[in-house]
Amino acid sequence: MSAPAKRRVLVTKNEEQDETSSDSDMSEEDEETMDDEAALNQVIQVEFEARTPEGGDFDGIKQLLQQLFLKAHVNVSSLAEIILQQSHIGSVIKQSEVPEEEEMEDDDEDVVFGVTTTINITEKKDMSCIKQIITFLMDKCQRFGTNETVKIFENLLSRDKDCANNVGFILSERFVNIPVQISAPLYENLCTEMRAANEKQQKFLFDHYIIICKTYKAECKRGKKTTTTDVYSNPEEDLFDQEALASFEYSVAGEADSGLDGNWDSEEEGMKPFRQIGRAHV
């Protein structure tokens, strides 16, 4: 039995159906083609909901994490296990249960369309996969960050036992075709759950947050001039960038980056995939 829903978000996808007059002498093949097109160009109403992560979500969460870290040396299986172990914090996005009378061509109910959570990487700094994440972050920072940014991240991610920083690592991954409207209730849930955990003396009161954002560089040519614009895979993460006290970015153009259920690179030749890592103070 699946976990009860925390929040529900109704998402309607509208695709206009072309009205085409039919001739009396239209062939059966043409009629079948039009029927197929009509089936595709219909209004689709999909309801998603936030649920508590469960054991059966492991593969879906792992797949989403793999899309974030790509070829980085991070054990995403162990990271997925941590998310499941702290299931009282964070949510997975799933399609709402469909009434039995409504037919479903595929089993979308068990698909994990997204995951949003926070991990205390200060408390868990001795765990193998967290060590890998910290090493990964520092390696990228040293290669692509400024000297000042390196100092900030070194202080933030210090494994010194006397270090007072309590750092939350935000993970927010979802399919590229999931609308941004779902992000607000997901983060509201997350904040509520962290406050409840703090009241139980669990360590979810953070001094700083770190997030890895999936971005794309969109090149636009106007005459002889070329401009570049940052496009966020999760549009709400632009707010994190605005609040970041330190950040850096690096290209992942040499790594597979389909974004799940959508491929930015194949759709737009000028879209170059990047990762942006930011640190915000609470």
N, C-alpha and C positions, 0 to 999 in steps of 0.2 A: 504494500500500500504506500502511495507516494505521500510526501510530507504535505501538511496543510499549507494553503497559500498565505503569505504575509500581506502582500499587496497585489492588486490586479491593475493592469494597464490595458485599455482597449485601443488597439491599433487598427486603423482601416486603411487598406491599400486600394486605391482607385485606379483603374486602368480603363480609359474610355473605349467603348466599343464602337467601331466604325459601322455606320449604317450604309449598307450596300444593296442596291436594288437587284433582284434576281430575275433573270430572263426565263421565259417559259421553256426554252430549249436548253437550259443549263444541264450539264452532264451530272451523273451521280457522283463522279470523282470531285467535280467542282463543289457540289453541295456538301460532300463530306469535308472538304478542305475548309469551307466557310463555317461549318459546324465546329471544327477543331479550333479555328481562330476565335469564334464566339465564346468557346469554353475558356480560352486563355484570357480574352479581353473582358473579364467580368470583375465586379466589385468583390473584393475579398476582405472579409472582416476577421481579424485574428486577435485573440485576447491572450496576452502574456501575463504571467504572474511571478512574483518573487517567492521562492520556496527555500526552506532550510536544506543545505547540502546533505545528501545521503550517500551511502556506500555505492549505490548504483550509478552515481554521477561521476565516479572516478575517471572513467575514460574520457567523458566530455570535458571535464575540467582540465585534464592533462592535455588534451588537444588544444584547448584555448591557451594554456600556458606556453605550449610549444610555439604557437603563433607569435607570442610576445617575445620569447627569448631566442627563437630561431636556432642558430647553431652555437649559441653560447654554452659553455661548460657548466650547466646547471641541471641538477637532477629534478626534472619537473614531476616525476612520479612521487618523489619524497615530498615535494612542495604541495602536490595535490593531497597527499595524506595529511599534511598539517592542516590544510583547509577543512578537510573532513573531520579531523579530530577536534577542531574548535568550531563545530557546526553551529554553535549558538551565536557566532559572530559571522555576519555576511550572508549573502544569498546567491542562489543560482536562478537564472531566468529560464522558465519553461512555458510551453503553451498550456493554457488553461484546459482543464478536462472538458472533453467534448461529449455532449449527450449521446447516448447509445443510438438514438434514431438518426443521427447525422453520420453519414459514411465518411471514412477517412481512407485515402488511397495509400498513405504511408503513416508509419507510427511516429508522429512528431511529438507526441506527449512526453516521451522519455528523452528527447533531444535536449541537451544543455546548450541554450542559445547564448548564455553569458554567465559571468561570475563576477561578483563584487565583494571584496573583503579587505581586511587589514591584518597584517601579521606583525607581532612585536619582535623585530629582528634584534633588539637589544637583549631581551630575555632569552631568546632562542639562538644567540650568537654562537654557541658551541655545537649546534647541530650541523651536520655535514652539508646539507643543501643550503643552509643559511650562510655558512662560511663561503660556499661557492658564489652565492649572490653578492656578498660583500666584496669578495675578490674581483668578481666581474665588474661591479660598480666602480671600484677604485681603479681597475685597469683601464676602463673606458674614460674615466675622469682624467687620469694622468695623460692619456693620449690625446684627448679632445677638449679638455677644460683649460681654463686659464690658471695661472699660478695661484691666484686668490681662491678660485673655485676648488682647486686641489686641497688647499689648506682647510677650507670649510668642510669638505667631505671627509678628509682625514680625521678631523676633530669629531665629526658627527658619527663616523663609523668605527671609531677607536674601540678596540677590544679590551682596553684597560678597565679593570674591575672598578676603579674609582671614578670612571667617566659617568657624569650625571645625566647624560642625554638618554632619553627614552624615545626610541625611533619606531614609528609605525610605517610599514611598507604597504602602500596601497596597491591592490591588484584589481583592475577593472577592465575585463576583456569581454567582448561580445561580438556576434556576427555583424558584418558591416551593414546589413540591411535591417537591423533592429533600430527603430527610430529613437532619437535622442530623448524624447519625452519620458522614456522609462528610467532615465538616470536619476531624476530628482527623487522619486520614491525609494529607489535603491539606496541612495546616500542617506536619506532620512531614516530608513530602517537601520543602516549601519551605525549612525550616530546614536540612535535609541539603544541599540544592542550594546554598544561600547559603554554607554552610561550605566546600563544595568549591570554589566560585568564589573565596572569599577566599584559599584555599590557592594558587590560580593567580594571585594578585595582582590580581584583579578587585574592584571596589569595591562589595561587598555587606555590609560591616560597618558597621552604622548606630548612630548615637547616639540617634536619635529615629525614631519612626514616626508617620505620619498615616494615618487611615482615615476614609472616609465610610461611615456606617452608615445603612441604610434602616430607619426606625422608623415606628410608627403610634401615635397617641394613641387609646386605647380608653376611651370614656366609659361609665361604669356608674352608673345612677340607682337609688338606694335611698331611696324616699320622696321627700323634698324635697332630699336631699343627692346631689350628683353628684361622683364621684371619677374621676380620670384615671390610666390605667396605660400605661406605655410597653411596646410590643410590638415585638420585633426581627424583621425579616424573616429574618435569619440569627441564630438564638437564641444561638449562641456569641459573638456580638459584644457581648453584655451584659458579658462578661469584660473586653473592651477598655475599655468605659465605666468599669468599676470601677477599672481601672489608669490611666485617663487623668489626666494632670496638668493638662490644660486642655481644655475642650470647649465647644461651643455648638451650637445647633440652629435650624432654620428650617423653615417649612411649605412644602410643594410641592403644596398642595391645588388650586392653580390650574393645575397641569400634569398631563398624562396620566401615570398611574403604575399600570400594570396588573401590574407585577411579573413579567410573562411567565408564560403558562400558568396564570393565576389572577388574579382581580381583587378585591382586598380591599375597595375602595370599594363595589362592587355587592353584595358578600356581607354586609357589615356597615356599616350606615349610620353607626354611631358611630366608625368607624375613619378617622382623619384622617392622611394621609401626611406624614411629616417626613423631614428628613435631619439626621443628627447627625455633626458633624466633631470628632474627638478626636485629641489628641496625647499619646503616651506616651514616656517616657524609658526606654531600655534599661538 
